[in-house]
Amino acid sequence: MICFPNAKINLGLNIVSRRSDGFHNLETIFYPIKINDALEIIETPKMGFETSGLTIPGNAEDNMCLKAYDLLRKDFTLPNVTIHLHKKIPIGAGLGGGSADAAFFIKLINNKFGLNLSAEALQNYCRMLGADCAFFIENKPLYAFGKGDIFKPTNINLSTYYVALVMPPIHVSTAEAYSGVLPKKPQQSLEKLIKLPITQWQANILNDFEPHIFKAYPQIENIKTELIKAGALFSMMSGSGASVFGIFKSKPDLSFFKLDGCLVFEDL
């Protein structure tokens, strides 16, 4: 069986407070976009894990798909499988690629082996793997709070706009991003601000990671500036970076970003 895990962007991100468990309370809007990995599982005599596409740093045994399988095997009798992951979602980009792979893998196992897990049960497994992993079970625009794993529905729909994303040749780790943030409760909740007209988002909606990351990596801030100059109604770094997206009324010319070694994803 094969599936195609997709990325997400964050329409705003407020780091609200530090939790006693070492995590942070936050609020954000998760919005799915059309950058996809490919994930296939085949039943085999021995466990296997293969990758292609973008290079995945670290040890293969630390991949979130394998961690997800170990979680499921504690509760279900499952056969060995070979996992093939073709990576297209940029890594260290704030796009949730690893979390998407794990969530789609859990859904794939649920379907292939008839585990009959509910959406809530699937989300609970995902919550054990990563703060944004559970989002990809419903995989629709959601207002997220808590660690980013408690959700409320939102009616955000960008289908009439042109969404583009630029990924510079920079990797930003989550730990690095959080090290420069001072948690604070926002004056107005993102849940209310997102209901403003999109033309007012730029002046009112923030990503609390941006000031620290922009200072460390001026190229990322420059991408945001250039997207706005190119006509973006709203531009923001996604998650903890390093990717930056822009929302346009119509297709812009972003070819100049490629000259700086950036990846450009259009019509998302």
Secondary structure, DSSP 8 states (H G I E B T S, - for coil): -EE--EEEEEEEEEEEEE-TTS-EEEEEEEEEEEEE-EEEEEE-SS-EEEEEES---S-GGG-HHHHHHHHHHHHS----EEEEEEE-S-TTSSS-HHHHHHHHHHHHHHHHTT----HHHHHHHHHTT-TTTTHHHH-S-EEEETTTTEEEE-----TTSEEEEEE-S----HHHHHHT------SS-HHHHTTS-GGGHHHH--BTTHHHHHHH-HHHHHHHHHHHHTT-SEEEE-TTSS-EEEEESS----GGGGGGT-EEE---
